[in-house]
Amino acid sequence: MLLPLVVVQAVALQLFYGGHLDVISRRLTAGLAGDVAFVATLMDTMPEARRPEILREANWRLGLSLGFEPGALLGVPPSRPAWNPLLPLEQDLTNALRERMNFTFDADWQSDPQSLVIRVQTATGILSVEAPRKRLFTTTLYVFVFWLVGSALLLAGIAVLFMKNQVRAIRRLGEAAEAFGLGREAGPMKPEGAREVRQAALAFNAMQERILRFVNQRTEMLAGISHDLRTPLTRMRLALAMFPRSPETDEDVAALNQDLDEMERMVESYLAFARGERTEAPQPADLVDLVEDIVAKARRSGAAVEVATPDKLVLPLRPDALKRALGNLLDNARRHARRIAIGVTPLEEAGRSWAELTVDDDGPGIPAAERAEAFRPFSSGSATGTGLGLAIARDIVRAHGGDIMLEQSPMGGLRARLRLPV
């Protein structure tokens, strides 16, 4: 909005200043030069007895202050400053005087701020002409420039205030959308601004409400499914506990108990994956402390884990959910490797702050062509897992507004790289 306004004002000033002002300036200087040339010619051609009458009539009729010095000669013209704001006007007057008379002359623009003095060398002496500067200026220019610049500033101020309100509403909508994408629900935003911006805010509030309602309904449904699935498993485990024991049936009972354990583990893993841990509210937490807690538990389980972290790194987290994600990554690494290394690094990229967490191991790793498939549920299961660890970890990290990538580790195995917004 401001750029076209500035361009229009610049074009108008250029056209007026470059066209109209030049024409007016040439006409005014030509008029003054004609008067001076006319008087100088009369003083040079008329008898000496007529000179007082010529000066008297010229003073009265032409509005000039005239004087004549018989027999005088022009000296060195007065010096001019290096920079003169009146230089274009002075050049116009000089050109006009040269066109209208053949006498030598000079013009003094410095002695008097209200007038200029033109001295003309005639054959009989020097004619001095003192003319008011207002004869060479037009006040229309100043009125026009004041009106143009003043109206432009006024309209620009109104436009800036109006656009500031509209941009503030759009910025708030963008911030709310970004916060919701990072899992930081702040409730519905207040619609404000232009009609289109308010409509977008209402649509965002409706979308946010539908998504949250869907998540809540899914969580409630999964809680019911969890209860329904655990009830028959509990009855089966109770039936096995009451089953008569004998050397012939002990092996079968042990196998059934193992199958029940596997079923319970799969049900819990599936429910955790489907729930996505979104019911936990984000809160400022120290990522370094969280990583050290997870590493301490892994070491108690017999894992060899190396840690490289800064002193402190606080960011909005769902601590329980992120612990589950890191625990899944450490469990995967511990099952397939002997050594594990965890690093936490703060980053600045594209004007945003990130916390980068890497989990490296010296295991067999995953081929590059199969790393995308490893995140699919149940695709990477083994005899000791359900194939949901990486899927749950990525779901939790993305709920934080970050992402997780699998890469080749410097230790020879697999590297899991997590990025979380600070």
Disulfide bonds with the S-S distance in Angstrom:
none
